[in-house]
Amino acid sequence: MRSRISDVLCVVAAILVALPLYWMVLSALKPAGEIQSADPRPWTFAPTLDSFRRVLDVQGFGQYFLNSALVAVLVVGGSILLSFLSAVALTRFRFRGRTVLLVMLLVAQMVPVEALTIPLFFMVRSVGDVAPAFGLNELGPLVLVNLAFSLPFAIWMLRGFVAAVPADLEEAAALDGASRFQFTWRVLFPLVAPGLVATSVLSFIHSWNDFLFARTLIYSSTENRTLPQALLVFYKPDEQDWGAIMAGSTLMTIPVLIFFVLVQRHLVSGLAGAVKG
């Protein structure tokens, strides 16, 4: 009985998650006059790709896509490396201030992002006077800011995975002649692969969909804009092109789905495969 109730709740949750995605794709395929029609026809309308054409015709759309991909890849790579090393240090080593550092990581997650936007703007502007490559309207600060906001949660998540690896395993590796460096990268790193995959997915979604920091730090440069900023073209003062907005949102969702499909099997098989190795 409990398993059936659990199955029903999972199905309901899946429907609630999938419904907005379905409505987004449906709106992207509808003709321009059907989206805000007083008599919507969710099943009988003639689908069209006009909204997708309008999105792809936006000048610089390909460059926006590449910029978003570059930022996301750098954030994911940096998040995996730094969060793993930080989790190992916080779990395997005892040093003064370790508890304070853990609490500070937790507090960093509680601060509203909007409250830090203006200070970050002035900070990046000041840094740009010394290092132009990390000033306003550059991709460097956007990568660092997204990485900074992804790390606290990633470190907390990976800390649990690292702590779950028994210390006896490290002692056994040391008896076999493995150094701490070899144990960390050849034994511990594969064992926490599920946690690394989870943090990579969350970091990718956060950086790929980021609009607030991208709009704040890249406000005048056209060539360094990211994909979410391309949707601003269809927000007009008098009328919004909802078909193009939904089409652009659909195109933005596809890379996230592809990335998740590519890595999701490692969430289950990563730990088992590492133990076998």
Contacts in CASP RR format, 6 or more apart in sequence:
PFRMAT RR
TARGET T0000
AUTHOR 0000-0000-0000
METHOD contacts of the structure
MODEL  1
MRSRISDVLCVVAAILVALPLYWMVLSALKPAGEIQSADPRPWTFAPTLD
SFRRVLDVQGFGQYFLNSALVAVLVVGGSILLSFLSAVALTRFRFRGRTV
LLVMLLVAQMVPVEALTIPLFFMVRSVGDVAPAFGLNELGPLVLVNLAFS
LPFAIWMLRGFVAAVPADLEEAAALDGASRFQFTWRVLFPLVAPGLVATS
VLSFIHSWNDFLFARTLIYSSTENRTLPQALLVFYKPDEQDWGAIMAGST
LMTIPVLIFFVLVQRHLVSGLAGAVKG
21 253 0 8 1.000
24 246 0 8 1.000
24 249 0 8 1.000
24 250 0 8 1.000
24 253 0 8 1.000
25 246 0 8 1.000
25 250 0 8 1.000
26 42 0 8 1.000
27 35 0 8 1.000
27 242 0 8 1.000
27 243 0 8 1.000
27 246 0 8 1.000
28 51 0 8 1.000
28 52 0 8 1.000
28 243 0 8 1.000
28 246 0 8 1.000
28 247 0 8 1.000
28 248 0 8 1.000
28 249 0 8 1.000
28 250 0 8 1.000
29 45 0 8 1.000
29 47 0 8 1.000
29 48 0 8 1.000
29 49 0 8 1.000
29 51 0 8 1.000
30 45 0 8 1.000
30 47 0 8 1.000
30 48 0 8 1.000
30 51 0 8 1.000
30 243 0 8 1.000
31 45 0 8 1.000
31 46 0 8 1.000
31 48 0 8 1.000
31 50 0 8 1.000
32 50 0 8 1.000
32 51 0 8 1.000
32 241 0 8 1.000
32 243 0 8 1.000
34 40 0 8 1.000
34 41 0 8 1.000
34 45 0 8 1.000
35 242 0 8 1.000
35 243 0 8 1.000
35 246 0 8 1.000
36 242 0 8 1.000
51 241 0 8 1.000
51 243 0 8 1.000
51 244 0 8 1.000
51 246 0 8 1.000
51 247 0 8 1.000
51 248 0 8 1.000
52 247 0 8 1.000
52 248 0 8 1.000
52 250 0 8 1.000
52 251 0 8 1.000
54 234 0 8 1.000
54 241 0 8 1.000
54 243 0 8 1.000
54 244 0 8 1.000
54 247 0 8 1.000
55 61 0 8 1.000
55 230 0 8 1.000
55 234 0 8 1.000
55 244 0 8 1.000
55 247 0 8 1.000
55 248 0 8 1.000
55 251 0 8 1.000
58 64 0 8 1.000
58 230 0 8 1.000
58 233 0 8 1.000
60 222 0 8 1.000
60 230 0 8 1.000
61 230 0 8 1.000
63 223 0 8 1.000
63 225 0 8 1.000
64 225 0 8 1.000
64 226 0 8 1.000
64 227 0 8 1.000
64 229 0 8 1.000
64 230 0 8 1.000
65 227 0 8 1.000
67 139 0 8 1.000
67 224 0 8 1.000
67 225 0 8 1.000
67 226 0 8 1.000
67 227 0 8 1.000
68 208 0 8 1.000
68 226 0 8 1.000
68 227 0 8 1.000
68 228 0 8 1.000
69 255 0 8 1.000
70 139 0 8 1.000
71 139 0 8 1.000
71 142 0 8 1.000
71 143 0 8 1.000
71 146 0 8 1.000
71 207 0 8 1.000
71 208 0 8 1.000
71 210 0 8 1.000
71 226 0 8 1.000
72 204 0 8 1.000
72 207 0 8 1.000
72 208 0 8 1.000
74 143 0 8 1.000
74 147 0 8 1.000
75 143 0 8 1.000
75 146 0 8 1.000
75 147 0 8 1.000
75 150 0 8 1.000
75 203 0 8 1.000
75 204 0 8 1.000
75 206 0 8 1.000
75 207 0 8 1.000
76 200 0 8 1.000
76 203 0 8 1.000
76 204 0 8 1.000
76 207 0 8 1.000
77 200 0 8 1.000
77 203 0 8 1.000
78 147 0 8 1.000
79 147 0 8 1.000
79 150 0 8 1.000
79 151 0 8 1.000
79 154 0 8 1.000
79 199 0 8 1.000
79 200 0 8 1.000
79 203 0 8 1.000
80 154 0 8 1.000
80 196 0 8 1.000
80 199 0 8 1.000
80 200 0 8 1.000
80 203 0 8 1.000
82 147 0 8 1.000
82 151 0 8 1.000
83 151 0 8 1.000
83 154 0 8 1.000
83 155 0 8 1.000
83 157 0 8 1.000
83 158 0 8 1.000
83 199 0 8 1.000
84 158 0 8 1.000
84 189 0 8 1.000
84 192 0 8 1.000
84 196 0 8 1.000
86 151 0 8 1.000
86 155 0 8 1.000
86 158 0 8 1.000
87 155 0 8 1.000
87 158 0 8 1.000
87 159 0 8 1.000
87 160 0 8 1.000
87 161 0 8 1.000
87 162 0 8 1.000
87 192 0 8 1.000
88 162 0 8 1.000
88 184 0 8 1.000
88 188 0 8 1.000
90 98 0 8 1.000
90 101 0 8 1.000
90 102 0 8 1.000
90 155 0 8 1.000
90 159 0 8 1.000
91 159 0 8 1.000
91 160 0 8 1.000
91 162 0 8 1.000
91 163 0 8 1.000
92 162 0 8 1.000
92 170 0 8 1.000
102 159 0 8 1.000
105 152 0 8 1.000
105 155 0 8 1.000
105 156 0 8 1.000
106 152 0 8 1.000
106 156 0 8 1.000
108 152 0 8 1.000
109 152 0 8 1.000
109 153 0 8 1.000
109 156 0 8 1.000
113 149 0 8 1.000
113 212 0 8 1.000
114 212 0 8 1.000
117 212 0 8 1.000
117 213 0 8 1.000
117 216 0 8 1.000
120 145 0 8 1.000
120 213 0 8 1.000
120 216 0 8 1.000
120 217 0 8 1.000
121 136 0 8 1.000
121 216 0 8 1.000
121 217 0 8 1.000
124 134 0 8 1.000
124 135 0 8 1.000
124 136 0 8 1.000
124 141 0 8 1.000
124 145 0 8 1.000
124 217 0 8 1.000
125 135 0 8 1.000
125 136 0 8 1.000
127 134 0 8 1.000
127 135 0 8 1.000
127 141 0 8 1.000
128 134 0 8 1.000
128 135 0 8 1.000
128 136 0 8 1.000
132 138 0 8 1.000
133 140 0 8 1.000
134 140 0 8 1.000
134 141 0 8 1.000
134 144 0 8 1.000
135 141 0 8 1.000
135 217 0 8 1.000
136 217 0 8 1.000
136 218 0 8 1.000
136 219 0 8 1.000
136 220 0 8 1.000
137 217 0 8 1.000
137 218 0 8 1.000
137 219 0 8 1.000
137 220 0 8 1.000
137 221 0 8 1.000
137 224 0 8 1.000
138 217 0 8 1.000
138 218 0 8 1.000
138 221 0 8 1.000
138 224 0 8 1.000
139 218 0 8 1.000
139 224 0 8 1.000
141 217 0 8 1.000
142 210 0 8 1.000
142 213 0 8 1.000
142 214 0 8 1.000
142 217 0 8 1.000
142 218 0 8 1.000
142 226 0 8 1.000
143 207 0 8 1.000
145 213 0 8 1.000
145 217 0 8 1.000
146 203 0 8 1.000
146 206 0 8 1.000
146 207 0 8 1.000
146 210 0 8 1.000
146 213 0 8 1.000
147 203 0 8 1.000
149 206 0 8 1.000
150 199 0 8 1.000
150 202 0 8 1.000
150 203 0 8 1.000
150 206 0 8 1.000
150 207 0 8 1.000
153 199 0 8 1.000
153 202 0 8 1.000
154 199 0 8 1.000
154 202 0 8 1.000
154 203 0 8 1.000
157 195 0 8 1.000
157 198 0 8 1.000
157 199 0 8 1.000
158 192 0 8 1.000
158 195 0 8 1.000
158 196 0 8 1.000
158 199 0 8 1.000
161 191 0 8 1.000
161 192 0 8 1.000
161 194 0 8 1.000
161 195 0 8 1.000
162 188 0 8 1.000
162 192 0 8 1.000
165 188 0 8 1.000
165 191 0 8 1.000
165 192 0 8 1.000
169 187 0 8 1.000
170 180 0 8 1.000
170 183 0 8 1.000
170 187 0 8 1.000
170 188 0 8 1.000
173 182 0 8 1.000
173 183 0 8 1.000
173 187 0 8 1.000
174 180 0 8 1.000
174 183 0 8 1.000
178 186 0 8 1.000
178 187 0 8 1.000
187 274 0 8 1.000
189 196 0 8 1.000
190 270 0 8 1.000
190 273 0 8 1.000
190 274 0 8 1.000
190 277 0 8 1.000
191 271 0 8 1.000
191 274 0 8 1.000
191 275 0 8 1.000
193 266 0 8 1.000
193 270 0 8 1.000
193 271 0 8 1.000
193 274 0 8 1.000
194 266 0 8 1.000
194 267 0 8 1.000
194 268 0 8 1.000
194 270 0 8 1.000
194 271 0 8 1.000
195 267 0 8 1.000
197 263 0 8 1.000
197 264 0 8 1.000
197 266 0 8 1.000
197 267 0 8 1.000
197 270 0 8 1.000
198 267 0 8 1.000
200 263 0 8 1.000
201 259 0 8 1.000
201 260 0 8 1.000
201 263 0 8 1.000
204 256 0 8 1.000
204 259 0 8 1.000
205 256 0 8 1.000
208 227 0 8 1.000
208 252 0 8 1.000
208 255 0 8 1.000
208 256 0 8 1.000
209 228 0 8 1.000
209 252 0 8 1.000
209 256 0 8 1.000
210 226 0 8 1.000
210 228 0 8 1.000
211 228 0 8 1.000
211 229 0 8 1.000
214 225 0 8 1.000
214 226 0 8 1.000
214 228 0 8 1.000
214 229 0 8 1.000
215 229 0 8 1.000
218 224 0 8 1.000
218 225 0 8 1.000
218 226 0 8 1.000
218 229 0 8 1.000
227 252 0 8 1.000
228 252 0 8 1.000
230 248 0 8 1.000
231 245 0 8 1.000
231 248 0 8 1.000
231 249 0 8 1.000
233 244 0 8 1.000
234 240 0 8 1.000
234 241 0 8 1.000
234 242 0 8 1.000
234 243 0 8 1.000
234 244 0 8 1.000
234 245 0 8 1.000
235 245 0 8 1.000
END
